[in-house]
Amino acid sequence: MTRQEFRCLERLRVRWAEIDAQQIVFNAHYLGYFDTAVGAYWRALALPYADTMTSLGGDLFVRKSTVEYLGSAHYDDLLDIGVRCAKVGTTSITVQCAVFRGDELLVHGELVYVFAGAEHQRPLPVPPALRQTLLGFEAAEPMVTVQVGDWGALGAHAGAIRQAVFVQEQKIPADMEWDAADASCVHAVAYNRLGVPLATGRLLEHVPGVAKIGRMAVMRSMRGARIGREVLEALMQAARARGDREVLLHAQLSAASFYMRAGFQQRGPVFEEAGIQHVEMVRSL
């Protein structure tokens, strides 16, 4: 078993509280590592776990867990926890997990989940949409699609995401969030394979030849899964298609590194907008 066999790897650092009297990670903590990495696996699938299970009419219950120990992790080690779906049965899903320190395999194990009714906990067939998503991810298929269009086509979903992220989470006043520009902007919305909207952004003309991207928002449970990057790329492609030569945006300071990784550069000093520190960033197209 090698790390190259896993499309999803979650990095963890061993904490002081996780080592035992032998100065190595206490054996039971590895199941906790597995569970943390399974959460990352659901993000990689672009499936918000709780909402997904509710929409599918069931939940996943652990039926069996096994762990095999080959080596020991120590305090402050950086570990990569691999997760992959090994099998989807009629009512069960088998997940394999592995703990790597560099390329060294320390621990591996298997988790068998049963899909069942949330209340009666009796097994139910694994829903086809979930089966196809799991198998599709392991086959390196895309987990999201980005639709680009006008407010009439995408406004309901884009607006719901922005309401959740900007108004409810960041406490931006609603009258500052909504403006007349939405009607003339190009909008993008990312959807998972169940059709759930997860991220949005918009594109408008700043001056001739220069596009401005704004209202970039990703649902909290999906951050870090590159979904925002796919929305950003779709908007930049729309700007290129209409002949823009440059794109700018006002990035929240906490998100500046995200845009730098996408090729943007800071221009000018930090400023405040809607009570949040921002910086202007630009990129040639």
Residue, then its C-alpha position, 0 to 999 in steps of 0.5 A: m500500500t503506497r500513498q500514490e494509491f490515494r487521491c485524498l490525503e489529509r495532513l495532520r501533525v501529532r499533538w502532545a495529548e495524543i502520545d502515551a507513556q511510550q512516547i508514541v501515538f496511543n493506538a486508539h488515536y489512529l481511529g480518530y485520525f481516520d475519522t478526521a481524514v474521512g471528513a476531508y474525503w467528503r469535502a473532496l467529493a464535494l458533498p456536505y456530509a449532514d445535508t447530503m445524508t438528509s437529502l438521501g434519506g439515511d445516514l452512514f453507520v460504522r459496522k466494522s473497523t480494523v486497524e493494523y499497526l506497522g510502525s509508530a508516530h511520534y510527537d510533532d510528526l507530520l502525517d498524511i492520512g489517506v482515504r479511498c473507497a474500496k468497495v460499494g456493496t448493496t447496503s455497505i461502503t468499505v473505506q480503506c485508510a492509511v497513515f503515512r510519514g513521508d512515504e513510510l506506511l505506519v498504520h492502515g485499516e478499514l472502515v465498513y459503513v452501512f447506509a441505513g435509516a437515520e431513525h430505525q437504523r435498518p439497512l437501505p440500498v446505497p443510493p445510486a447518486l452516492r454510489q456513482t459519486l464515490l466510484g467517480f471520484e476514485a476514477a478521477e472524474p470531476m466532482v463539480t460542474v460550474q455553470v456560467g450565466d445571467w442572474g435570471a438563470l443562476g440568481a436564486h442559487a448564487g443569492a442563497i450562497r451569498q446570503a449564507v456566507f456574507v450576510q449570515e456568516q460574516k454579518i455584512p448588512a444585507d443592503m450592502e450585499w445586494d446591488a443593481a449590478d447583479a442584473s448585468c453581471v456574468h455569474a458562475v455557480a459550482y454544483n456538486r454531482l447531486g445538483v447542490p450549489l456550493a460556490t459562486g462569484r460574478l464578473l462585471e466590466h470595470v473599464p473597457g478591457v478590464a474585468k472585475i470579479g466579485r462576490m466570491a463565496v464558498m459554503r463553509s463546509m466546502r472550503g479548502a476543496r478547490i471549488g472556489r478555484e474552479v469558479l474563479e477559473a470559469l469567470m476568468q475564462a468568461a473574461r477572456a472570451r469577451g476580450d478582456r486583457e486584465v482582471l481585478l478584484h477586492a480580496q478579503l485579506s484572509a483570502a489574499s493567499f488564495y488569489m496569489r496561488a491563482g496568479f494574482q498580485q497585490r496592488g495598493p495598500v490594505f483598505e476597509e470595505a463593509g467593515i472587513q480589511h481588503v486588498e486590490m489584486v490584479r492579474s493579466l489574462 
